[in-house]
């Protein structure tokens, strides 16, 4: 397995999504000062959706055919994406409800 595959896979599937989420979340929560408080919607106007795969779910059965040692770079980076998504979603959820 070429080491470039490891770097490329983690860049595309883990590092870049984390950077995008961290940069976009603050922008999604901003409301213009001129907006009337009664017109602020109760639901978010935008969402961040990360697309992962079943093989990236940490802790699924090691006996399944999907964990047979193939595509290790992709599996590792998709697991990273899964963890980033859970972590960032939890932090975002907490901060939204602290302001309610």
C-alpha positions as CSV (number, residue, x, y, z in Angstrom):
1,X,0.0,0.0,0.0
2,X,1.6,3.3,-1.0
3,X,1.8,5.8,1.8
4,X,0.5,8.5,-0.5
5,X,-2.9,6.6,-0.4
6,X,-3.0,7.0,3.4
7,X,-2.3,10.8,3.2
8,X,-4.7,11.3,0.3
9,X,-7.5,9.3,1.9
10,X,-7.2,11.1,5.2
11,X,-7.0,14.5,3.6
12,X,-10.2,13.9,1.5
13,X,-12.3,11.9,4.0
14,X,-11.2,13.4,7.4
15,X,-9.1,16.6,7.4
16,X,-11.0,18.6,4.8
17,X,-14.5,17.8,6.2
18,X,-13.2,18.8,9.7
19,X,-11.9,22.1,8.3
20,X,-15.1,22.8,6.4
21,X,-17.3,22.1,9.4
22,X,-15.2,24.2,11.7
23,X,-15.3,27.1,9.2
24,X,-19.0,26.8,8.3
25,X,-20.6,26.3,11.7
26,X,-20.0,29.8,13.0
27,X,-21.4,31.3,9.8
28,X,-24.5,29.2,10.0
29,X,-25.3,30.4,13.5
30,X,-25.0,34.1,12.7
31,X,-28.2,36.2,12.5
32,X,-28.1,39.8,11.3
33,X,-28.6,42.4,14.0
34,X,-31.4,44.0,12.0
35,X,-33.5,40.8,12.1
36,X,-36.6,40.9,14.4
37,X,-36.3,38.2,17.1
38,X,-39.9,37.0,16.3
39,X,-38.9,36.2,12.8
40,X,-36.0,33.8,13.7
41,X,-37.0,30.3,12.7
42,X,-37.0,27.6,15.3
43,X,-35.3,25.1,13.0
44,X,-31.9,25.7,11.3
45,X,-31.9,27.1,7.8
46,X,-29.0,25.0,6.7
47,X,-27.4,21.6,7.5
48,X,-24.0,20.0,7.2
49,X,-24.2,16.5,5.9
50,X,-21.2,14.2,6.0
51,X,-21.4,11.1,3.9
52,X,-19.6,8.1,5.3
53,X,-20.0,4.3,4.7
54,X,-20.8,1.3,6.7
55,X,-17.2,0.1,6.6
56,X,-16.2,3.3,8.5
57,X,-18.4,2.5,11.5
58,X,-16.0,1.7,14.3
59,X,-16.9,-1.3,16.3
60,X,-18.9,-3.2,13.7
61,X,-18.3,-6.9,13.6
62,X,-14.7,-7.9,12.8
63,X,-16.0,-11.1,11.5
64,X,-18.0,-9.5,8.7
65,X,-16.6,-9.7,5.2
66,X,-16.2,-5.9,5.1
67,X,-13.4,-6.0,7.7
68,X,-11.3,-8.4,5.7
69,X,-8.2,-6.2,5.4
70,X,-9.1,-4.5,2.2
71,X,-9.3,-0.7,1.7
72,X,-7.6,0.0,5.1
73,X,-6.9,3.6,4.2
74,X,-10.6,4.3,3.3
75,X,-11.9,2.5,6.3
76,X,-9.6,4.4,8.7
77,X,-10.4,7.8,7.2
78,X,-14.2,7.1,7.1
79,X,-14.0,6.0,10.8
80,X,-12.3,9.4,11.4
81,X,-15.1,11.2,9.5
82,X,-17.7,9.3,11.6
83,X,-16.1,10.4,14.9
84,X,-15.7,14.0,13.7
85,X,-19.4,14.1,12.7
86,X,-20.5,12.7,16.1
87,X,-18.2,15.1,18.0
88,X,-19.0,18.2,16.1
89,X,-22.8,17.5,16.1
90,X,-22.7,17.0,19.9
91,X,-20.9,20.2,20.5
92,X,-23.2,22.1,18.1
93,X,-26.3,20.6,19.8
94,X,-25.0,21.6,23.2
95,X,-24.2,25.2,22.2
96,X,-27.6,25.7,20.5
97,X,-29.5,24.6,23.6
98,X,-27.3,26.7,25.9
99,X,-28.7,29.7,24.1
100,X,-32.4,28.7,24.3
